[in-house]
């Protein structure tokens, strides 16, 4: 131990001194003892109580979580809090000494790092002294905040550390911390959502590992503080002979070549960067909305409508070939930025066709604004990097907006106040950002010599492949999870909460594109990304998803290189060609599933591999083009370095903030309550089938809210949704099931994913889904017919439900083969079974007699209902008590059919109808749908439900 000097005889003398390493020792010892003492006491005194959770106890669970150990019992809770309180002193001293060690004149980041450390310490106090028993929500909020603040604390500490032992250990413990978070989240979901026995014990080990890595990371400060001496000095008569407090007595190998992660930070610069981010957010919102509006028309025409030509509005940059247009938009960039807001304001236009044309105008201005934003940007050092980074962050912002609003962008023109839109707010902010837009880059006279540009074709190809992949795969955080989804039990990622992981990967890609520019534009990086694309396409569950994450990081990282390459060529040629190729990819992306309705469709039938391969090949051409470009713009000197540090600082601020926001949204959206059926006492199971027309109502508004309300008021425990796969560019990359399932408390099986080339079938259930299998029925000519075969736990009884969409009327052989396939599925099931289906047949005729046959053992819910063509409910070995048909209002073109079944009684059913008064009240359908009904929904055809003996 360092010597303790007593010099009390003269002013200015050192009263006491202590080597700085003892601050680190004290912090490590007290923090470690606080947790270990609580663990030992808890395991000794209350073992079975603290290992028990909301679902299981010993022996399924046999190791306690940190929260249960430190917060649930006396005396371990008190002992822990006492020693954590004692740890506070060394903790604040550790933050202060860390700042002193790294503070340098003009360095801004050590101050920010110290502030993060202080806030992080207070959040630690939050989850320590507000235990999960006191207030579970606030305990979790403080803990999540603490973990999120650990990101800038550890990354910042690594960045300002001198080369040597301390830096190596900090990297080791930081990597250990972040890697452990992955299994922590996985096993928490296994416990909370899937209720896997023992999962919480594994989660607890991960949680304790985080504690270890956290304490160990801070203990590394001993290597820094050993060069410091803390002194207590008599200030009366202090002399200059004593060294200033906090100065190291030995030299350190400081990283003077890097002034810190937030060097160059300024409020004005951050404001300009934020404006570019929001303009990018508007660009992506307008561009991604166009496909949704176009899709409305072929739905009603059942084929090419002619409105598809509006897709070509994105090639508007070709107009920049007119010199006057180029000069106008270059001198007044606000014009194009305000113009793209036409696409946001389009929600004010009532008619579907007029609204589409309005959005098309917005897209034209948006692509022109995008092109002019980067024109000749490389003539200023790192200006293109700054704008490209803002462009990527704006894209992430649009993804997070959809993550928060159930896969709908709140400023899309299919949104309005009634269905959750924030159009007015988005428009107002857009006007402010557009008016404040500036163009601080070179003009038309500052031309890059052609010998240094390479070919505009390669740049256009790369940009086309990049924008297409961003749009098709990443414009919604649920798309990648659904590419690898294969049903229950859950063995892969879910849109919530794992959509946040996709967003984290995007953020990592953006930061990598700034700090590792040479690496990400290499052929090696492209090869790794291509392997990731192959893995995504070829594998399901976590394997495929990891491949998708690799591709995600690369796509966001390569944005600056591709936009810098494109910016040195004339915008009309480069961006015009890029968006033309992008449009071709969009059409191909639709053709793979719409092959039965489009000219030349069979050429791309079910060939997503070709579309993805072409897009990656275009990116490869872009990488080649980047390699052809010789040094453009100044990149040396003090000003250039400052510009780079500014971009890096802004990128760090935004990606950290957006990652934290994504994590908070994921936490908020994870279901914490077990779904409960509507009538459990009577053991009623109410089912329904509804063809929802891809979630666009007759007036071209997103219809999830209206569908949710109808399903809720009908008290449907199980509902099959058809024409529900909207995970494509032309459909908005949406997930129609999210809001319905979360608001109503239902389990959901999305059905075959977007890479399975169907129009979609989904299952929502108040009952646990024990198992589900996805089927693609034989379709040699027409559209693919999806089916979900699920086993539900209905009041303790295994009930099978099949959701099925048959092919179109024209393909007779397809429908015959599909009928045989579904009949085989039903025949091979040993459980009671309900078929919720779209059959395209008349009652008692043709294929109907295969569905309802001795082989299938199925019965029609009402054989006397002659007025059916598409939707049918069939059943067997379960007691049917009621059946109703409910009008669609203006939501779609197909009604809701629904039936009621009773579990645990004699399943014998007859077709004798009885008055409602003769059945128990619990069996009754809601009265609000009688007569004129509610919100346009009413009992129709029979004008009332039918009840049976």
Residue pairs with C-beta under 8 A, 6 or more apart in sequence:
1 22
2 17
2 18
2 19
2 22
2 229
3 17
4 16
4 17
4 18
5 14
5 16
5 17
6 15
6 16
7 13
7 14
7 15
8 15
8 234
10 234
10 237
11 234
11 235
11 236
11 237
11 238
12 233
12 234
12 235
12 236
12 237
12 238
12 239
12 241
12 242
13 233
13 234
14 231
14 232
14 233
14 242
15 231
15 232
15 233
15 234
16 231
16 232
17 229
17 230
17 231
17 232
18 229
18 230
18 231
19 225
19 226
19 228
19 229
19 230
20 97
20 224
20 225
20 226
20 227
20 228
20 229
20 230
21 222
21 225
21 226
23 90
23 93
23 94
23 97
23 221
23 225
23 230
24 90
24 94
24 218
24 219
24 221
24 222
24 225
25 222
26 89
26 90
27 87
27 90
27 91
27 93
27 94
27 218
27 219
27 221
28 215
28 216
28 218
28 219
28 222
30 83
30 84
30 86
30 87
30 90
31 83
31 84
31 87
31 91
31 215
31 218
32 215
33 83
34 79
34 80
34 82
34 83
34 84
34 87
35 66
35 69
35 70
35 80
35 208
35 211
35 215
37 76
37 79
37 80
37 83
38 69
38 70
38 76
38 77
38 79
38 80
39 64
39 69
39 76
39 208
41 75
41 76
41 79
42 50
42 64
42 68
42 69
42 73
42 76
43 50
43 64
45 73
45 75
45 76
46 72
46 73
46 76
47 58
48 57
48 58
49 72
49 73
50 64
50 68
50 69
50 72
50 73
51 57
51 58
51 61
51 62
51 63
51 64
51 68
51 201
52 58
52 61
53 61
53 65
53 68
53 191
53 200
55 191
55 195
55 197
55 200
56 197
56 198
56 200
60 197
60 198
60 201
61 197
61 198
61 200
61 201
62 201
63 201
63 204
63 205
64 204
65 200
65 203
65 204
65 207
66 204
66 207
66 208
66 211
67 131
67 132
67 139
67 143
67 207
68 132
69 76
69 80
70 76
70 77
70 80
70 81
70 128
70 131
71 77
71 131
71 132
71 133
71 134
71 139
72 131
72 132
72 133
77 131
80 128
81 128
81 129
84 124
84 128
88 121
88 125
91 121
92 118
92 121
93 230
94 117
94 218
94 221
95 114
95 117
95 118
95 121
96 114
97 221
97 224
97 225
97 228
97 230
97 246
98 113
98 114
98 117
98 157
98 221
98 224
99 110
99 111
99 113
99 114
100 228
100 246
100 247
101 224
101 225
101 227
101 228
101 248
101 252
102 110
102 113
102 160
103 110
103 111
104 110
104 254
104 256
104 259
106 259
107 259
107 260
107 263
108 260
108 262
108 263
108 265
109 156
109 159
109 160
109 259
109 260
109 261
109 262
109 263
110 160
110 260
112 152
112 156
112 262
113 152
113 153
113 156
113 157
113 160
116 149
116 152
116 153
116 156
117 153
119 149
120 146
120 149
120 150
120 153
123 142
123 143
123 145
123 146
123 149
124 142
124 146
126 138
126 139
126 141
126 142
126 143
126 145
126 146
127 139
127 140
127 142
127 143
127 146
130 138
130 139
130 142
131 139
132 139
132 140
140 667
144 663
144 664
144 667
147 181
147 210
148 659
148 660
148 663
150 177
150 214
151 656
151 659
151 660
152 652
152 656
154 170
154 174
154 177
154 217
155 174
155 261
156 261
157 170
157 174
157 217
158 167
158 170
158 171
158 174
159 258
159 260
159 261
160 255
160 260
161 167
161 170
161 224
161 255
162 224
162 252
162 253
162 254
162 255
163 253
163 255
164 223
164 253
165 223
166 220
166 221
166 223
166 224
169 216
169 220
169 223
170 217
170 220
173 213
173 216
173 217
173 220
174 213
174 217
176 209
176 213
177 210
177 213
177 214
177 217
180 206
180 209
180 210
180 213
181 206
181 210
183 202
183 206
184 203
184 206
184 207
184 210
185 497
185 498
185 501
187 199
187 200
187 202
187 203
187 206
188 199
188 203
189 490
189 494
189 497
189 670
190 196
190 199
190 203
191 199
191 200
191 203
192 670
192 672
193 490
193 494
193 670
193 671
194 489
194 490
224 252
227 248
227 249
227 250
227 252
228 246
228 248
228 249
229 249
230 245
231 242
231 245
233 242
233 245
243 249
259 645
261 648
261 649
261 652
262 649
262 652
262 653
263 642
263 645
263 646
263 649
264 642
264 643
264 645
264 646
264 649
265 646
265 649
265 650
266 646
269 646
269 650
270 650
270 653
271 436
272 438
273 386
273 390
273 650
273 654
275 433
275 436
275 437
276 373
276 386
276 387
276 390
276 391
276 394
276 437
277 390
277 393
277 394
277 397
277 654
278 394
278 397
278 429
278 430
278 433
279 337
279 340
279 369
279 373
279 394
279 430
279 433
279 434
279 437
280 390
280 391
280 392
280 393
280 394
280 395
280 397
281 394
281 395
281 397
281 398
281 401
282 337
282 340
282 341
282 343
282 344
282 366
282 394
282 411
282 426
282 430
282 433
283 340
283 366
283 369
283 370
283 391
283 394
284 394
284 395
284 398
284 475
285 343
285 344
285 398
285 401
285 409
285 411
285 412
285 426
286 340
286 343
286 344
286 359
286 362
286 363
286 366
287 314
287 363
287 366
287 367
287 471
288 398
288 409
288 412
288 471
288 475
288 729
288 732
288 733
289 343
289 359
289 409
289 412
289 413
289 414
289 732
290 310
290 311
290 313
290 314
290 343
290 359
290 360
290 363
291 311
291 586
291 728
291 729
291 730
291 731
291 732
292 412
292 414
292 696
292 730
292 731
292 732
292 734
293 352
293 355
293 356
293 359
293 413
293 414
293 700
294 307
294 308
294 310
294 311
294 356
294 730
295 694
295 696
295 730
295 731
295 732
296 352
296 356
296 696
296 700
297 305
297 306
297 307
297 308
297 352
297 353
297 356
298 304
298 305
298 307
298 308
298 594
298 597
299 693
299 694
299 696
302 597
303 597
303 598
304 597
304 598
304 599
307 353
307 356
310 356
310 357
310 359
310 360
311 583
311 586
311 587
312 580
312 583
313 360
313 361
313 363
313 364
313 367
314 363
314 364
314 367
314 579
314 582
314 583
315 367
315 576
315 579
315 580
315 583
316 363
316 364
316 365
316 367
316 368
316 579
317 367
317 368
317 370
317 371
317 571
317 572
317 574
317 575
317 576
317 579
318 572
318 576
319 325
319 368
319 572
320 326
320 329
320 368
320 371
320 372
320 570
320 571
320 572
320 575
320 576
321 570
321 572
321 573
321 576
326 372
326 375
326 444
326 571
326 572
327 444
328 335
329 335
329 336
329 368
329 369
329 372
330 372
330 375
330 439
330 443
330 444
331 439
333 369
333 372
333 373
333 437
333 438
333 439
334 434
334 435
334 437
335 365
336 365
336 366
336 368
336 369
336 372
337 365
337 369
337 430
337 433
337 434
337 437
338 365
338 431
338 434
338 435
339 361
339 362
339 364
339 365
339 366
339 368
339 369
340 362
340 363
340 365
340 366
340 369
340 430
340 434
341 362
341 427
341 430
341 431
341 434
342 358
342 359
342 361
342 362
342 365
343 358
343 359
343 361
343 362
343 363
343 365
343 366
343 413
344 362
344 411
344 413
344 423
344 426
344 427
344 430
345 358
345 362
345 423
345 427
346 355
346 358
346 359
346 362
346 413
347 355
347 412
347 413
347 414
347 415
347 416
347 421
347 423
349 355
349 358
349 413
350 699
352 699
352 700
355 413
355 700
358 413
359 413
367 575
367 579
370 391
370 575
371 571
371 574
371 575
372 439
372 571
373 387
373 391
374 384
374 387
374 388
374 563
374 564
374 566
374 567
374 571
375 441
375 567
375 571
376 441
376 442
376 443
376 444
376 446
376 447
376 448
376 567
376 568
377 383
377 384
377 387
377 441
377 442
377 563
377 564
377 567
378 384
378 448
378 564
378 567
378 568
378 632
378 633
379 441
379 442
379 446
379 448
379 632
379 633
380 440
380 441
380 442
380 633
380 634
380 643
381 633
381 634
381 635
381 637
381 639
381 640
381 643
381 644
382 635
382 640
382 643
382 644
382 646
382 647
383 440
383 441
383 633
383 643
384 560
384 563
384 564
384 567
384 633
385 514
385 517
385 560
385 564
385 644
385 647
386 643
386 646
386 647
386 650
387 563
388 513
388 559
388 560
388 563
388 564
389 510
389 513
389 514
389 559
389 560
389 647
389 650
389 651
390 650
391 559
391 563
392 506
392 509
392 510
392 513
392 556
392 559
392 560
393 510
393 651
393 654
393 655
393 658
395 470
395 474
395 475
395 506
395 556
396 503
396 506
396 507
396 510
396 556
396 655
396 658
397 658
398 409
398 475
399 474
399 475
399 476
399 477
399 502
399 503
399 506
400 477
400 503
400 658
400 661
400 662
400 665
401 409
401 410
401 411
402 408
402 409
402 475
402 476
402 477
402 734
403 476
403 477
403 499
403 500
403 503
403 662
403 665
403 666
404 665
405 420
406 420
406 704
406 735
406 738
406 739
406 742
407 476
407 478
407 495
407 733
407 734
407 735
407 736
407 738
407 739
408 414
408 415
408 419
408 420
408 702
408 704
408 732
408 734
409 415
409 732
410 420
410 421
410 422
410 423
410 426
411 421
411 422
411 423
411 425
411 426
411 427
412 421
412 702
412 732
413 423
414 696
414 700
414 701
414 702
414 732
415 421
415 422
415 423
415 701
415 702
416 423
416 701
417 423
418 701
418 705
419 701
419 702
419 703
419 704
419 705
419 706
420 705
448 568
448 632
451 630
452 568
452 629
452 630
452 631
452 632
453 568
453 569
453 629
454 565
454 625
454 628
454 629
455 625
455 628
456 566
456 569
456 570
456 573
456 574
456 577
457 577
457 621
457 625
458 565
458 621
458 622
458 624
458 625
458 626
458 628
459 562
459 565
459 566
459 568
459 569
459 574
459 578
459 622
459 625
460 566
460 573
460 574
460 575
460 576
460 577
460 578
460 581
461 578
461 581
461 618
461 621
461 622
461 625
462 562
462 565
462 566
462 618
462 619
462 621
462 622
462 623
462 625
462 626
463 562
463 563
463 566
463 574
463 575
463 578
463 622
464 577
464 578
464 579
464 580
464 581
464 582
464 585
464 618
465 581
465 585
465 614
465 615
465 616
465 617
465 618
465 619
465 621
465 622
466 555
466 558
466 559
466 562
466 619
466 622
467 578
467 579
467 582
468 582
468 585
468 586
468 589
468 615
468 618
469 551
469 555
469 615
469 616
469 619
470 555
470 556
471 582
471 586
471 729
471 733
472 479
472 585
472 589
472 615
472 728
472 729
472 733
473 479
473 480
473 483
473 548
473 551
473 552
473 555
474 480
474 502
474 506
474 552
474 555
475 729
475 733
476 727
476 732
476 733
476 734
476 735
477 495
477 499
477 500
477 502
477 503
477 662
478 495
478 496
478 499
478 727
478 733
478 735
478 738
479 727
479 733
479 754
480 493
480 502
480 536
480 545
480 548
480 549
480 552
481 492
481 493
481 494
481 495
481 498
481 499
481 502
481 545
482 495
482 727
482 735
482 750
482 753
482 754
483 536
483 537
483 544
483 545
483 548
483 753
483 754
483 755
484 492
484 493
484 536
484 539
484 540
484 541
484 542
484 543
484 544
484 545
484 548
484 753
485 492
485 540
485 750
485 753
486 492
486 540
486 541
486 774
487 749
487 771
487 772
487 773
487 774
487 788
487 790
488 749
488 769
488 770
488 771
488 772
488 790
489 770
489 771
491 541
491 542
492 540
492 541
492 542
492 544
492 545
493 501
493 541
493 542
493 545
495 735
495 738
496 666
496 669
496 670
496 738
496 742
497 666
497 667
497 669
497 670
498 545
498 666
499 662
499 666
500 662
500 663
500 665
500 666
501 549
502 548
502 549
502 552
503 658
503 659
503 662
504 659
504 662
505 549
505 552
505 553
505 556
506 552
506 553
506 556
507 556
507 655
507 656
507 658
507 659
508 553
508 556
508 655
509 552
509 553
509 554
509 555
509 556
509 557
510 556
510 557
510 559
510 651
510 654
510 655
511 651
511 652
511 655
512 519
512 520
512 553
512 556
512 557
513 520
513 556
513 557
513 558
513 559
513 560
513 561
514 560
514 647
514 648
514 651
515 648
516 557
517 560
517 561
519 525
520 554
520 557
520 558
520 561
521 558
521 561
521 623
521 626
521 627
523 623
525 554
525 557
525 558
526 554
526 619
526 620
526 623
528 550
528 554
529 550
529 551
529 554
529 555
529 616
529 619
530 616
530 620
531 547
531 550
532 547
532 548
532 549
532 550
532 551
532 554
533 547
533 551
533 612
533 616
534 547
535 543
535 544
535 546
535 547
535 548
535 550
536 544
536 545
536 547
536 548
536 551
537 544
537 608
537 609
537 612
537 755
538 544
538 547
539 547
558 619
558 622
558 623
561 626
562 622
562 626
564 626
564 629
564 632
565 622
565 625
565 626
565 629
566 574
566 575
566 578
568 629
568 632
581 618
585 611
585 614
585 615
586 729
586 730
588 604
588 610
588 611
588 614
589 611
589 728
589 729
589 730
590 598
590 728
590 729
590 730
591 598
591 600
591 601
591 603
591 604
592 604
592 605
592 606
592 607
592 608
592 611
592 757
593 606
593 728
593 757
593 758
593 759
593 783
593 784
594 601
595 601
595 602
595 604
595 605
595 606
595 783
596 781
596 782
596 783
596 808
596 811
604 610
604 611
605 757
606 757
606 784
608 755
608 757
634 640
669 742
671 742
671 745
673 745
675 745
675 746
675 747
675 765
675 766
675 767
675 768
676 745
676 766
677 684
677 685
677 717
677 766
677 767
677 795
678 684
678 686
678 715
678 717
678 766
679 686
679 715
679 922
680 795
681 922
682 902
682 920
682 922
682 923
683 795
683 902
683 903
683 904
683 905
684 717
684 900
684 901
684 902
684 903
684 922
684 923
685 717
685 718
685 767
685 794
685 795
685 799
685 878
685 900
685 901
685 902
685 903
686 714
686 715
686 716
686 717
686 718
686 898
686 899
686 900
686 901
687 716
687 717
687 718
687 719
687 720
687 801
687 834
687 836
687 873
687 898
687 899
687 900
687 901
688 711
688 714
688 716
688 718
688 719
688 720
688 836
688 896
688 897
688 898
688 899
689 719
689 720
689 722
689 803
689 836
689 837
689 838
689 871
689 872
689 873
689 896
689 897
689 898
690 707
690 719
690 720
690 721
690 722
690 871
690 892
690 894
690 895
690 896
690 897
691 721
691 722
691 723
691 805
691 838
691 870
691 871
691 892
691 893
691 894
692 703
692 707
692 721
692 722
692 723
692 724
692 736
692 891
692 892
692 894
693 723
693 891
693 892
693 893
693 894
694 723
694 724
694 726
694 731
694 736
694 759
694 760
695 702
695 703
695 704
695 707
695 724
695 726
695 734
695 736
696 702
696 703
697 703
697 706
697 890
697 891
697 892
698 890
698 891
698 892
698 893
699 890
702 734
703 891
703 892
704 736
704 738
704 739
704 740
705 739
706 889
706 891
706 935
707 736
707 740
707 891
708 739
708 740
708 743
708 744
709 935
710 886
710 889
710 891
710 896
710 935
710 937
711 719
711 740
711 744
711 764
712 743
712 744
713 926
713 928
713 929
713 934
713 937
714 886
714 896
714 898
714 925
714 926
714 929
715 926
716 898
717 765
717 766
717 767
718 763
718 764
718 765
718 766
718 767
718 792
718 801
718 834
718 836
719 763
719 764
719 765
719 836
720 761
720 762
720 763
720 788
720 801
720 803
720 836
720 837
721 736
721 737
721 760
721 761
721 762
721 763
721 764
721 803
722 759
722 760
722 761
722 762
722 803
722 805
722 838
723 759
723 760
723 805
724 736
724 737
724 750
724 751
724 759
724 760
724 761
724 762
725 731
725 750
725 751
725 752
725 753
725 754
725 758
725 759
725 760
725 761
726 732
726 733
726 734
726 735
726 736
726 760
727 733
727 734
727 735
727 753
727 754
728 754
735 750
736 762
737 748
737 750
737 762
737 764
738 748
740 746
740 748
740 764
741 747
741 748
741 764
744 764
744 766
745 766
746 764
746 765
746 766
747 764
747 765
747 766
747 767
747 768
747 769
748 762
748 763
748 764
748 765
749 762
749 763
749 765
749 769
749 772
749 788
749 790
750 760
750 762
751 758
751 760
751 761
751 762
751 763
751 774
751 786
751 788
751 803
752 758
752 760
752 761
752 774
752 775
752 776
752 786
756 774
756 776
756 784
756 786
757 784
758 776
758 783
758 784
758 785
758 786
758 805
759 783
759 784
759 786
759 805
760 786
760 805
761 786
761 787
761 788
761 803
761 804
761 805
762 788
762 803
763 769
763 772
763 788
763 790
763 801
763 803
765 790
765 792
765 801
767 792
767 793
767 794
767 795
767 799
768 792
768 793
769 790
769 791
769 792
770 790
770 791
770 792
770 793
770 798
771 790
771 791
772 788
772 789
772 790
772 791
773 788
773 789
773 790
774 786
774 787
774 788
775 786
775 787
775 788
775 789
775 821
775 825
776 784
776 785
776 786
776 787
777 784
777 785
777 786
777 787
777 804
777 806
777 807
777 817
777 818
777 821
777 822
778 785
778 814
778 817
778 818
778 821
779 785
779 807
779 811
779 814
779 817
779 818
780 813
780 814
780 817
781 811
781 813
781 814
782 807
782 808
782 810
782 811
782 814
783 807
783 808
783 811
784 807
785 804
785 805
785 806
785 807
785 814
785 818
786 804
786 805
787 802
787 803
787 804
787 805
787 821
787 822
787 825
788 801
788 802
788 803
788 804
789 800
789 801
789 802
789 825
789 829
790 800
790 801
790 802
790 803
791 798
791 799
791 800
791 801
791 831
792 798
792 799
792 800
792 801
794 903
795 903
795 904
797 832
797 903
797 904
798 831
798 832
799 831
799 832
799 833
799 834
799 878
799 903
800 829
800 831
800 832
800 833
800 834
801 833
801 834
801 835
801 836
802 822
802 825
802 826
802 833
802 834
802 835
802 836
802 837
803 836
803 837
804 822
804 835
804 836
804 837
804 838
804 839
805 837
805 838
806 815
806 818
806 819
806 837
806 838
806 839
806 840
806 841
807 814
807 815
807 818
807 840
808 814
808 840
809 815
809 840
815 840
815 841
815 847
816 847
819 839
819 847
819 850
819 851
820 850
822 835
822 837
822 851
823 850
823 851
823 853
823 855
823 856
826 833
826 835
826 856
826 857
826 858
826 876
827 855
827 856
827 857
831 877
832 875
832 876
832 877
832 878
832 907
833 858
833 875
833 876
833 877
833 878
834 873
834 874
834 875
834 878
834 899
834 901
835 851
835 858
835 872
835 873
835 874
835 875
836 873
837 851
837 871
837 872
837 873
837 874
838 870
838 871
838 872
839 847
839 848
839 851
839 870
839 871
839 872
840 869
840 870
841 847
841 848
841 851
841 869
842 848
842 868
842 869
843 860
843 863
843 865
843 866
843 868
844 863
850 856
851 858
851 872
851 874
852 858
852 859
852 860
852 863
852 874
856 874
856 876
857 876
857 877
858 874
858 875
858 876
859 874
859 875
859 876
859 880
859 909
860 872
860 873
860 874
861 872
861 873
861 874
861 875
861 880
861 883
861 899
862 883
862 911
862 946
863 911
864 911
865 883
865 885
865 941
867 941
870 894
871 894
871 895
871 897
872 897
873 883
873 897
873 898
873 899
875 899
875 901
875 909
877 907
878 901
878 902
878 903
878 907
879 901
879 902
879 903
879 905
879 906
879 907
879 908
879 909
880 899
880 900
880 901
880 909
880 948
881 900
881 901
881 902
881 919
881 923
881 947
881 948
882 899
882 900
882 919
882 923
882 924
882 925
882 945
882 946
882 947
882 948
883 897
883 898
883 899
883 900
883 945
883 946
883 948
884 897
884 898
884 899
884 925
884 929
884 939
884 942
884 944
884 945
884 946
885 895
885 896
885 897
885 898
885 939
885 940
885 941
885 942
886 895
886 896
886 897
886 898
886 929
886 933
886 937
886 938
886 939
886 940
887 895
887 896
887 933
887 936
887 937
887 938
887 939
887 940
888 894
888 895
888 896
888 936
888 937
889 935
889 936
889 937
890 936
895 940
896 937
898 925
900 923
900 925
902 923
909 948
909 949
910 948
910 949
911 948
912 948
912 949
913 946
913 947
913 948
914 947
914 948
914 949
915 947
916 924
916 944
916 945
916 947
918 947
919 947
923 947
924 945
925 939
925 945
928 934
929 937
929 938
929 939
930 938
930 939
930 944
931 938
932 938
933 939
939 945
